Amino acid sequence: MTNLVIVESPSKSKTIEKYLGSDYVVTSSKGHIRDLATTGKGGLGVDVEDNFKPNYVISRDKKSVVKDLKSAVKQADKVYLATDPDREGEAISWHLAQVLDLNMDDDNRIVFNEVTKNAVIDALSHPRKIDQDLVKSQETRRVLDRIIGFKLSKLLQKKIKSKSAGRVQSVALRLICEREQEINSFIPEEYWKIKALFEKDNIEFEAELTKKGNRKIKLPNEKTTEEVYNALSKDFTITNIKKTVKRRQSKAPFITSTLQQEASSKLNLKARRTMTIAQRLYEGIDIGSETVGLITYMRTDSIRLSPVFVNQARDFIEKNYGKNYLGSVKVSKRTENVQDAHEAIRPTDINRTPESIKKYLTRDQYRVYTMIYARALASLMAPAKMDATSVTMDNNGYTFAASGSVMKFDGYLKVYGDYEKATDARLPELAEQEILTSKSIEKNQHFTKPPARYTEARLIRELEELGIGRPSTYATIIDIIQTRQYVEVVDRTFKPTESGLLTNEKLLEYFDSIINVEYTAKMESTLDEIANGQDTYVEVLTNFENKFEPLLEEAYSGMEQIQPEKTGEICPECGGELVVRKGRFGEFVACSNYPKCKYVKKEETTVEETGETCPKCGSPMVFKNGRYGRFEACSNYPECKYIKSNEPEVTDEKCPNCGSPIVVKRGRFGPFKACSNYPTCKTIIKTPRKKKATS
């Protein structure tokens, strides 16, 4: 008997194939095999008038894949659909079943949260039918996004030359624009602080003015501050000492959004890069003796951990750190919009420590795996404990406060301390009524600061807290608003461009009731209801269309169309005016009579000759810039396509694998050392990273 298992990822199929016997063939669909067509009314691929009936077509680049899959299905006695365990994965399985003529009533859908042998074999013994409610939820989202994306984008392209709009991306842009408006309208307020510096037993500490008598004091200007400053003496009397033990609890294991946030702030990795690395760790890594998925599924918003993992991790903690390091299991306080179908992101085996498999991972894979491992383990460990001391002092009726803390028990910081620093701020031994003489008293001017722009991590946290979109879509959303040039990155924060501000302004003017936080978050809840069988596809889309279409009609009639900027030049072909237009690769100058006249003004470029002549045609050689940097080519292009090959610089080193010379090559990310015997030998010499100087 032949069993065919279809997954969506080639790397996952290779991993799973090693777990199963000769009776199983594992292949992949390489993602979605079909999508909505771009034909029909408005190019939507959706018949709005016929209950929003979608028209799916096989993607052009997947026709050969589908052909191979159909051939494999014919040779199989049983077919299992093993796509990812979420709505997107369920939809891929449904599309596969439709295209491959599989019986929808068969129990042919299997799911597993981790790509390990036990998990896969267990899933094969518990197949189920495709969940049509999950499919309809994903289909509703896809159709909804297509309608908004196509219709809004077409409007904006016509009226204001913006590139696109989207149901969630436009709300993310709105948040960034609103934050910029807050910054621009912010008026700084002056305030002052007075601090006293002390030293006792070779320990320096400072205390800050907080009250006058029993009332909190404010120092709004220099005059007020000077009056207080002049009323102070050098001597301070300690009026109260309070000692407490503070507990610092560990955080829950990672979900998709918190992984993206932490990787952004701690590892300086973009959300898309983080998800790509996590996908690879999930699908399987060759670690010598076996190929195995190192982490559980990385698209999740549940912090639940399986009882099996919890027990294994608790044994690991007790064995390696001691019983006093054991903590409790984290329980989610959130219930709204949480899909609890699978677990939090965790290592598949707690005994597979980062150091034990470091040699099999790339640098970034190791960094991400280490953080996931540490976070999951730390979530089950005891809280850290600090001995905290707070001190109040009196100086002529003015109260100053000082505080300090010392680590008493490191708890979960034993494994997560690299990502969550806990510094000691010691105070010397002090006694009530003790008089301390200050080393100095300083007064300093300050100004209130505007709210900070969104970093990638802050924006993801905001989207999650507001219930906008799904964590698995955040990386795509952030990519889109950057590639559309609606925002630019300034000091690792998002600043809206003029195009972004204009796009947001027009969307708010005409679509404020749809492109807003509340409506978008409510739609996510509605999609959840469809997934749970509580709402219907047609009803949700009909309600949306009835709200959206009148707004669209009003925008078409009311939104002013921005005319292209005139250059003052005349078209040499038809005599029309030349204008500045926006294209895929930026601005260019063209005739205003397009499409009747298709004249485009060519940019004048300075040609730098190399001093050599082309060996093929004798024309001068020139310097050009390409994808991988500067190169030398014939100036007679395209008639002559000669490009001078840059011979790699030969070093004194020898390849450790084949003995050939090591040469310096140039790649996408700059020069690197590699074997000259490439492609027979693919040795690359890694350059040691320079360590930062320590003070």
Secondary structure, 3 states (H helix, E strand, C coil): CCEEEEECCHHHHHHHHCCCCCCEEEEECCCCCEEECCCCHHHCCEECCCCCEECEEECHHHHHHHHHHHHHHHCCCEEEECCCCCHHHHHHHHHHHHHCCCCCCCCCECCCCECCHHHHHHHHCCCECCCHHHHHHHHHHHHHHHHHHHHHHHHHHHHCCCCCCCCCHHHHHHHHHHHHHHHHHCCCCEEEEEEEEEEECCEEEEEEEEEECCEECCCCCHHHHHHHHHCCCCEEEEEEEEEEEEEECCCCCECHHHHHHHHHHHHCCCHHHHHHHHHHHHHCEECCCCEECCEECCCCCCCCCCHHHHHHHHHHHHHHCCHHHECCCCCCCCCCCCCCCCCCECECCCCCCHHHHHHHCCHHHHHHHHHHHHHHHHCCECCEEEEEEEEEEEECCEEEEEEEEEEEECCCHHHHCCCCCCCCECCCCCCCCCEEECCEEEEEEEECCCCCCCEHHHHHHHHHHHCCCCHHHHHHHHHHHHHCCCEEEECCEEEECHHHHHHHHHHHHHHCCCCCHHHHHHHHHHHHHHHCCCCCHHHHHHHHHHHHHHHHHHHHHHCCCCCCEEEEEECCCCCCEEEEEEECCEEEEEECCCCCCCCECCCCCCCCEEEEECCCCCCEEEEEEECCEEEEEECCCCCCCCECCCCCEEEEEECCCCCCEEEEEEECCEEEEEECCCCCCCCEECCCCCCCCCC
